[in-house]
């Protein structure tokens, strides 16, 4: 029995890479660290465009222990805490856990910036309006 995929239509050409990306994302569903994604309306006073904000709960991580990069069309956020020498814990409920969280970005998405405040890492993204393009294709017919 074959499985129907969202991109199985013969009218959708060249979307096989996107289909593979969606499969990979659905398999990588570790819930750490928790995050929110919100849409922030455009602000006419400060002239800020509409944007998306990804906020991750990264309590215990310093700015130096976090890394944000854009690799091809993916926003990759990594956290790596280093052990701070020998300590004798009576109880250890906060683990020095490393993570990698990946978000697939649509074409044209741009990262505006990132900030760390009160254990929350916020990354702002925008999608500038693409210019509409219509291209006329000439038809050649042999004589």
N, C-alpha and C positions, 0 to 999 in steps of 0.2 A: 504494500500500500504506500503510495507516495504522499508526501506531506505538501499541502498548499502553502505557499509563501505569499506575503503581501506584494512581492514584486514579480509574481508569476505571469502577469499580463503581458502579452506580446507588444503592447503599446508603451511599456516602460523599458527603455533600452539603456544599458550601461549602469544599472543600479545594483549590480551584483556585489560591488565593494560595500555599499551601504547595507545590504542584507547581511553580509558577513560581520560587519560592525555591530549591527543590532543583535545578532546571535551571541557575539562575544560579551556584550554588555549584559545581556539577560543571564549569562552564566556567572558573571562576577558581581554577586549581590551581597557582599559583606556589608553589614550595617554600621561599620566603624570607619570614621567618626560620623555621628549623625549630622545631617545638614538640612538646610532650607533653601528653596529657590523662590524668589519673589520678583514681581514686576514692579518697578518704580516708575511712576508717571513722569512725564516731562515737566520741568519746572520753567515756566516762562520768565520768572523774575531773574533767576540765575542763568537762564538759557541752557540748562542741562537737558540733554535729550532723554527720551524714554530709554530705560535700561533694565537689565536683569541683574539681580544680586544673588550670588551664591554665598551662603553663610555656613561655615563649618564650626562645630564645637571642638576646639583644640585646647582644652584646659591643660595646663602644665607644659605646653610647648612655648618656647621662646621664638622670637623672630628668626634667629640664626638656625633653629632646628626645623624650619619650614622652608619648602622650596616650591615655587609655582612656575610652571613653564607651559608653553604652547608647542606641541609636537605634532606637526602636520595639521590635522583638524581636530586635535584633542587638547583640552585643558587638563593638565596633570598636576595634582597637588600632592606633595609628599611630606611626610613628617617623620623625623628620626630623632628620638631622644637618646642622649648618651648617659650611661650610668655615671653617677658622680661619686666614684671611689667606693671604698668599703663602708657599708652601713649595716648596722644591726637592727633589723626591723622586728618589732614585737608583733606587728600585724601589717601586712602589705596588701592593701586593697586597690592601690593605684599603680598599675603596671606601666613601665616604660615601654610602651608599645609603638612600633612604627606602623605607618600606613601609607597607602597610595590610593587616591580617589581620582577617577578619570571621568571627564565629561566630554562628550562628543559635541563639537561645535558645528553649526551650519556654516555654509560658505558665506563669507563676508563678516562673520562675527569677530569682534575685536575686544581685547581686554583693556579696559580703561585704567584699572589699578586695583590695588589690594590694601587692606588695612587690618591690623590686629588690635583688638580692644576687649578687655575683660574676658579673655579666653575664647573670643569669637573671631574667626578669620573671615573677612568679607572680601569677595572678589566681584567687581562690577564689570559687566559686559554690555556692549552696544552692538547694534546692527545698523550701520548707515544705510539710508535708502539707496538701493541700487538704481542706476540710471536705466531707464527702459530702452531696450535695444531691439530694433527690427532690422533684419538683414534680408535683402532681396536676393534670391538664388536664381541665377539664369539657367534656363533649360537649353541644352544643346541637343540637336537632332542631326544625325548623319544625313547628307544629301543623297 
